Amino acid sequence: MDIGILGPLAVRMNSVSVTPTAPKPRRVLALLVLNADRTVPVDTLVEELWGHQPPRSARPTLQTYILQIREMITAALAHDPDGSPPRTAKDVLLTVPGGYLLNSGGGVHDVREFERLSGMGYRAMDAEDYAAAAELLREALRLWNGPPLADVTPGPHLSTQARRLEESRLCALDQRIEADLRLGRHRELLAELTVLVSLYPGHESLCGQYMLALCRAGRRGEALDAYRRLRTTLVRTLGLEPSPPLAKLQRSILCAGPEHAVPATAPRVAAPRSDRLTQARLKQRSSGAAHP
């Protein structure tokens, strides 16, 4: 089974789609594939579909959706290559105590591949192998084709998972840019960072990277303007001043000259502080805004 979540939902077996078009069965399949090879409790599926006040018919209706997905799996299994062990839809979408389990049977799962590649990239960063880190993280980010589950109307559980995945993407993006800065690619990064700081105006780490790239490109005034815009956003929306590391970078740029070197790296900003505004924007984006 090949599973695509990092963009529109796409689930295929033997090159045949098993993705329902109706919104609620599609949501059921999305939750099952996000938790592939793990049990999803019936109560979780019911809450995803109907919230905290499900109708009396919730469980039999859920069973109908499961049956519809199994019918699509049955059609895909008819395309099994000769010699494959015989399977039924109930071998793929299992009823287990308390819930259902989707047996992916291997295949490509883009979230797992993203996590594998980004994890390797983070380890390369820790080892200061910035060229390898940049390439691994770039490869991980290529797996994204839009917001996670872009064509699925999410309930509470899918919304939480979509925000988690988008935050993972931002972390990988942050580290890939950091690796590129370490490799002296500041000029190549400027166009990308210009877009990113516009999309995430309160993200301090991205702003610090943008400031550093501008300063290295000889555009100190624009770097200081970027800091002022960030400070205005944080004060207006959160009542916060920029973090001490970012303020230190601003002072370094102010003092930069023949006798003062430009900082070697962007400041590292604690995630919980820098991401409050980002999280609010991600929640908005997961409800239907466009993806960069």
C-alpha positions as CSV (number, residue, x, y, z in Angstrom):
1,M,0.0,0.0,0.0
2,D,1.4,3.4,-1.0
3,I,0.2,6.2,1.2
4,G,0.4,10.0,0.5
5,I,-0.5,12.4,3.3
6,L,1.9,15.3,2.7
7,G,-0.5,17.1,0.3
8,P,-3.8,15.6,-1.0
9,L,-4.7,12.2,0.5
10,A,-3.7,9.4,-1.9
11,V,-3.9,5.8,-1.0
12,R,-3.2,3.1,-3.6
13,M,-2.9,-0.7,-3.7
14,N,-1.5,-2.4,-6.8
15,S,-1.6,1.0,-8.5
16,V,-5.4,1.3,-7.9
17,S,-6.8,4.1,-5.8
18,V,-8.6,3.0,-2.6
19,T,-9.4,6.6,-1.6
20,P,-13.1,7.4,-1.2
21,T,-14.5,10.6,-2.7
22,A,-17.2,11.1,-0.1
23,P,-16.0,13.4,2.7
24,K,-16.6,11.2,5.8
25,P,-15.3,7.9,4.5
26,R,-12.3,9.9,3.2
27,R,-11.8,11.3,6.7
28,V,-12.0,7.7,8.2
29,L,-9.4,6.5,5.8
30,A,-7.2,9.5,6.5
31,L,-7.2,8.7,10.2
32,L,-6.5,5.0,9.5
33,V,-3.5,5.7,7.3
34,L,-2.0,8.3,9.6
35,N,-2.0,5.5,12.2
36,A,-1.2,2.7,9.7
37,D,-0.3,-0.6,11.4
38,R,-1.7,0.7,14.7
39,T,-5.2,0.3,16.2
40,V,-7.5,3.3,15.9
41,P,-10.2,3.1,18.5
42,V,-13.8,3.3,17.5
43,D,-14.4,6.1,19.9
44,T,-11.6,8.1,18.2
45,L,-13.1,7.6,14.8
46,V,-16.6,8.6,16.0
47,E,-15.2,11.7,17.7
48,E,-13.3,12.6,14.5
49,L,-16.5,12.4,12.4
50,W,-19.1,13.8,14.8
51,G,-17.3,15.5,17.7
52,H,-18.4,15.1,21.3
53,Q,-22.1,14.7,20.5
54,P,-22.4,11.9,18.0
55,P,-25.8,10.8,16.8
56,R,-27.2,7.5,18.0
57,S,-26.6,6.0,14.5
58,A,-22.8,6.9,14.7
59,R,-21.4,3.4,15.1
60,P,-23.5,1.7,12.5
61,T,-22.8,4.6,10.1
62,L,-19.1,4.2,10.8
63,Q,-19.4,0.5,10.0
64,T,-20.9,1.5,6.7
65,Y,-17.9,3.7,5.9
66,I,-15.6,0.9,6.8
67,L,-17.5,-1.4,4.4
68,Q,-17.2,1.2,1.6
69,I,-13.4,1.4,2.1
70,R,-13.2,-2.5,2.2
71,E,-15.1,-2.6,-1.1
72,M,-12.5,-0.4,-2.7
73,I,-9.7,-2.5,-1.2
74,T,-11.4,-5.6,-2.6
75,A,-11.4,-4.1,-6.1
76,A,-7.7,-3.2,-5.7
77,L,-6.8,-6.7,-4.5
78,A,-8.2,-8.1,-7.8
79,H,-5.2,-6.5,-9.5
80,D,-2.7,-8.5,-7.3
81,P,0.1,-9.9,-9.5
82,D,0.0,-13.7,-10.1
83,G,1.6,-15.7,-7.4
84,S,0.8,-13.3,-4.6
85,P,-0.7,-14.9,-1.5
86,P,-4.5,-14.6,-1.5
87,R,-5.8,-11.8,0.7
88,T,-9.2,-10.3,1.5
89,A,-10.1,-6.7,2.4
90,K,-10.5,-7.9,6.0
91,D,-6.8,-8.9,5.9
92,V,-5.9,-5.3,5.0
93,L,-8.5,-3.4,7.1
94,L,-8.8,-5.4,10.2
95,T,-11.5,-5.3,12.9
96,V,-9.6,-5.6,16.2
97,P,-10.8,-5.4,19.8
98,G,-11.9,-1.8,20.3
99,G,-11.3,-0.5,16.9
100,Y,-9.8,-1.0,13.4
101,L,-6.3,-1.4,12.1
102,L,-5.0,-0.7,8.6
103,N,-2.3,-3.2,7.6
104,S,-0.2,-1.2,5.1
105,G,1.9,-4.3,4.2
106,G,4.9,-2.2,3.4
107,G,4.9,0.2,0.4
108,V,5.7,3.9,0.4
109,H,4.4,6.0,3.3
110,D,5.5,9.6,2.7
111,V,5.2,10.7,6.4
112,R,7.5,7.8,7.5
113,E,9.9,8.6,4.7
114,F,9.9,12.3,5.6
115,E,10.6,11.4,9.3
116,R,13.4,9.0,8.2
117,L,15.2,11.5,6.0
118,S,14.7,14.5,8.3
119,G,16.1,12.5,11.2
120,M,19.2,11.6,9.2
121,G,19.5,15.3,8.3
122,Y,19.3,16.3,12.0
123,R,22.0,13.8,12.9
124,A,24.2,15.2,10.1
125,M,23.7,18.7,11.5
126,D,24.8,17.4,14.9
127,A,27.9,16.0,13.3
128,E,28.5,19.3,11.5
129,D,28.3,17.7,8.1
130,Y,26.3,20.6,6.7
131,A,26.5,19.5,3.0
132,A,24.9,16.1,3.9
133,A,22.4,17.7,6.2
134,A,21.3,20.2,3.5
135,E,20.8,17.5,0.9
136,L,18.9,15.1,3.3
137,L,16.6,17.8,4.5
138,R,16.0,19.1,1.0
139,E,15.1,15.6,-0.1
140,A,12.7,15.2,2.9
141,L,11.0,18.5,2.0
142,R,10.6,17.5,-1.6
143,L,8.0,14.9,-0.4
144,W,5.6,17.7,0.4
145,N,3.0,18.5,-2.2
146,G,0.9,21.0,-0.2
147,P,-0.6,21.1,3.3
148,P,-1.0,17.7,4.9
149,L,-4.3,16.1,4.0
150,A,-5.1,19.1,1.8
151,D,-8.3,17.8,0.3
152,V,-9.7,16.3,3.6
153,T,-12.1,18.2,5.8
154,P,-10.5,17.5,9.2
155,G,-12.2,16.8,12.6
156,P,-10.4,17.3,15.9
157,H,-7.9,14.5,15.6
158,L,-6.9,15.1,12.0
159,S,-6.6,18.9,12.7
160,T,-4.1,18.1,15.5
161,Q,-2.1,15.7,13.4
162,A,-2.0,18.2,10.5
163,R,-0.7,20.9,12.7
164,R,2.0,18.5,14.1
165,L,3.1,17.6,10.6
166,E,3.2,21.2,9.5
167,E,5.3,22.0,12.5
168,S,7.7,19.1,11.6
169,R,8.0,20.6,8.1
170,L,8.9,24.0,9.5
171,C,11.5,22.5,11.8
172,A,13.1,20.6,8.8
173,L,12.9,23.8,6.7
174,D,14.6,25.8,9.5
175,Q,17.4,23.3,9.8
176,R,17.9,23.1,6.0
177,I,18.2,26.8,5.8
178,E,20.7,26.8,8.7
179,A,22.8,24.2,6.9
180,D,22.8,26.3,3.7
181,L,23.8,29.4,5.7
182,R,26.7,27.4,7.2
183,L,27.7,26.5,3.6
184,G,27.8,30.2,2.6
185,R,24.7,30.1,0.4
186,H,23.2,33.3,1.8
187,R,22.6,34.9,-1.7
188,E,20.7,31.8,-2.9
189,L,18.5,31.9,0.2
190,L,17.4,35.5,0.0
191,A,14.4,35.0,-2.3
192,E,13.1,32.0,-0.4
193,L,13.5,33.7,3.0
194,T,11.8,36.8,1.7
195,V,8.7,34.7,1.1
196,L,9.0,32.7,4.3
197,V,9.2,35.8,6.7
198,S,6.1,37.2,4.9
199,L,4.2,33.9,5.5
200,Y,5.4,33.6,9.1
201,P,5.9,37.1,10.3
202,G,6.3,36.1,14.0
203,H,8.8,33.3,13.5
204,E,12.0,34.5,15.1
205,S,14.3,31.8,13.8
206,L,13.4,32.4,10.2
207,C,13.7,36.2,10.7
208,G,17.2,35.7,12.2
209,Q,18.2,33.6,9.2
210,Y,16.8,36.3,6.9
211,M,18.7,39.1,8.7
212,L,21.9,37.1,8.6
213,A,21.6,36.4,4.8
214,L,20.8,40.1,4.1
215,C,23.7,41.3,6.2
216,R,26.1,38.9,4.5
217,A,24.8,40.2,1.1
218,G,25.7,43.7,2.2
219,R,22.1,44.8,2.8
220,R,22.4,45.8,6.5
221,G,19.6,48.3,6.3
222,E,17.1,45.7,5.1
223,A,18.3,43.3,7.8
224,L,17.5,46.0,10.4
225,D,14.1,46.6,8.7
226,A,13.3,42.9,9.0
227,Y,14.1,43.1,12.8
228,R,11.8,46.1,13.2
229,R,8.9,44.4,11.4
230,L,9.3,41.3,13.6
231,R,9.4,43.4,16.7
232,T,6.2,45.3,15.7
233,T,4.4,42.0,15.0
234,L,5.4,40.4,18.3
235,V,4.6,43.4,20.4
236,R,1.2,44.0,18.7
237,T,0.1,40.3,18.7
238,L,1.7,38.8,21.7
239,G,2.9,41.7,23.8
240,L,6.5,40.3,23.6
241,E,9.8,41.8,22.8
242,P,12.1,39.8,20.4
243,S,14.2,37.2,22.2
244,P,17.6,38.1,23.6
245,P,19.5,36.1,20.9
246,L,17.7,38.0,18.1
247,A,18.2,41.3,19.8
248,K,21.9,40.4,20.1
249,L,22.0,39.7,16.4
250,Q,20.4,43.1,15.7
251,R,23.1,44.8,17.8
252,S,25.8,42.9,16.0
253,I,24.5,44.1,12.6
254,L,24.3,47.7,13.9
255,C,27.9,47.5,14.9
256,A,29.1,45.6,11.9
257,G,32.0,47.2,10.0
258,P,35.6,46.7,9.2
259,E,36.4,46.0,12.9
260,H,33.2,44.0,13.7
261,A,32.6,40.7,11.9
262,V,29.1,39.7,10.8
263,P,27.8,36.9,13.0
264,A,28.7,33.4,11.7
265,T,25.3,31.9,12.3
266,A,21.7,32.9,13.0
267,P,20.6,32.9,16.6
268,R,18.9,29.8,18.0
269,V,15.6,30.8,19.5
270,A,13.7,28.6,21.9
271,A,10.8,27.0,20.1
272,P,7.9,27.5,22.5
273,R,8.5,31.3,22.6
274,S,9.0,31.8,18.9
275,D,6.2,29.6,17.7
276,R,3.1,31.0,19.5
277,L,2.2,33.2,16.6
278,T,3.3,30.5,14.1
279,Q,1.0,27.9,15.8
280,A,-1.9,30.3,15.5
281,R,-1.2,30.8,11.8
282,L,-0.8,27.0,11.3
283,K,-4.2,26.4,12.8
284,Q,-5.7,28.9,10.3
285,R,-3.8,27.3,7.4
286,S,-4.9,23.8,8.3
287,S,-8.5,25.0,8.0
288,G,-8.0,25.8,4.3
289,A,-5.4,28.5,3.5
290,A,-2.9,28.0,0.7
291,H,0.4,26.3,1.3
292,P,3.7,27.9,0.3
